[in-house]
Amino acid sequence: MVLLAACSSRPTEQPAPEPVRAHDLASKVTIDGMVTHLQKLQEIADANGGTRDDGTPGFAASVDYIVKALRDKGFDVQTPEFARLQTVTPGKPALTVGGRNYQVDQASLLLQTPIGGLTGAVLKPTKPAGCSAADYGTAAPPRGGIAVVDDTGCSIVDKQNAAVAKGAAALVVVSAGGRNGSPAGLFVRGYYENLKIPVAVAGNDTGAVLRRASSPVKLVLDTKTVKVLSRNVLAQTKTGSTKNVVMVGAHLDSGFSGPGINDNESGVAAELETALQLGPSPNVTNAVRFAFWGAEEKGIGGSLDYVFGLNRDELNEIALYLNFDMLGSPNAGYFTYDGDQSGPASPDVSADEVPIGSAGVERTLAGYLNLAGKRPADMPLVAGVDYSPFLTAGVPIGGMTSGAAQLKTNAQARLWGGRPAVPFDPNYRTPRDTLAALNRDALSVMGAGVAFAVGTYAASIEGVNGVPAFELRHRAAMGP
């Protein structure tokens, strides 16, 4: 009797990938890999009038390139659409009181006054906020007037609705603005879509003059603005904690006048190569989310829209945000964003506004640069960079740049080489910002630093350079 042993074929189990280590990931992000992406993006610009400006075919082709590279690697990729505003003609918005013109800002971005302006009596609510028709009292004001209210109590849309209910043809909101801007809740997300009459914003001095006016005044709001649709590109690893997301971003659009290879395809190439080397399912503790922003050159439209669209819980799930912009400047510097506020004071961001954890992120990046043989320097935090909305929402931020139009000092030239009294990037926002002009040595160092930072925090957000744990985060949603 012959016994036959039954054989069962079992699928060979693949060994688990090794845990991601920062230095190993950094070593895989090479200048050759980054230049491969830059060559493709240069070709896209060349084929589209020399630009990849947001809203142009060059930008759309850039999105397609990033999406394909990520999907081919196995990432799930989203390309959420958002609307941004673009000024066609700036006009000269003004308020005329007693024959004297006062400058105002046009809040009704998609709505102008009739040609020649709008003239009417001044309507002053008994309650200056003007949040409801009742704030104007019971008397029936003359129709077609120009209402003047303060910036407290409610949104600009509510103020407009109350003014319209009392017969106003236009509205002026008095708001001082200043360092911290107008009060939270005055300009709700997409407010301009809901304005039915021309609305202006005036400073306190102009508001005082307007409130004293006893005769009709004239309002001219003649800035013409249109809506343009754009896209962000987002991809996240399938592994790692989604309550401690490490988010990294770079803007994908160029300025109108050039291909934008340093500004900012250098950051894009470093981020993209980091994503491809990390892969969609790495052995990491924390998930990594990659963002390629649209419309940075148009008022950081992509990152603003993204952060405005997150609720408090979604913001709390982002452990930190890393931003990389201009990493291959021809006359390069080696800057980290000043998360610990050890450098000169920023004109835009006060020290108490910088989220806890940003200092540790800066130390991580500065430590990397020191190990790479480049002594780091502080780059002050400013408004108008893609990290700005994250900072405002309370997310720890950090990042690196090799400098833009600022002039390199003698001390910096001694520290890093290069030419003093010359911009870090003499080609900034010009047609000369090409692959041929890129500083590959600087990009080699800075690009690997992107991977080092991602690898560091994907492994752990704890330690002396860590960021607050999930249960200690109290982020502020920016949207309604």
ZITA-V445744 format. One line per field, one symbol per residue. ss: DSSP state (~ for helix, > for strand, _ for the rest). psi: psi as a letter, one per 20 degrees, with the letter a starting at -180 (. if undefined). burial: 1 if it has 9 or more other ideal C-beta (glycine too) atoms within 8 Angstrom, else 0. Layout:
ss: ???
psi: ???
burial: ???
This chain:
ss: __________________>__~~~~~~~__~~~~~~~~~~~~~~~~______>___~~~~~~~~~~~~~~~~~___>>__>>>>>>>>>____>>>>__>>>>_>>___________>>>_>>>________~~~~_________>>>>>_____~~~~~~~~~~____>>>>>________________~~~~___>>>>>_~~~~~~~~~____>>>>___>>>>>>>>_>>>>____>>>>>>>>>>>__>______~~~~~~~~~~~~~~~~~~____>__>>>>>>>>__~~~__~~~~~~~~___~~~~~_>>>>>>>__________>>>_____________~~~____~~~~~~~~~~~~~~_____>>>________~~~~~~___>>>>>_____>__~~~~~~~______>___________~~~__~~~~~~~~~~~~~~~~~~~~__________~~~________
psi: ppppppppppppppqqqqqppghgghhinrhggghghhgghghgghiljjqkqpirhhgghgghgggggghhijqppqmpqqprqppgphampqpopkjpppprqohmhjprrqpiapprqppoqhohhlirhhiiaiqorpqjroqprakrharhgggghgghhjjqirpppophdagjarqpignrpkhhhjpiqppqpqrgghgggghipirqrpponjppqqpppaqrppqqqirqpjjlpopqqqphqrrhirilggnkighggggghgghhgrilrnqhpqppppoqqkhilklgghggghhiprgghhhiohrpppponjlphlqrnqqpmhjkiaqqqihpqhiipqphhghgghghhgghghjjopqrpoqprrjqiighgghijpprraqqjqdiqpprghhhhgiaapqkqqhnijpkriimrhhiqnhgghgghghhghggghghhhpjrahkarqrgijpmqopia.
burial: 000000000000000000011101110111101110111111011001001111110110111011101110101010100101110000101111100001010111111110001101111010001110001100001000111111100011111101110111111111100000000001010011001011111110011011101000111111111011111111111001000111111111111001111111111111111111111101010111111111111101111111110100001111111111111111111111111010000100100001101111111111111101010111111100111111111111111111110001000110010101011110110000111011110111111111111111111110001110010010111110
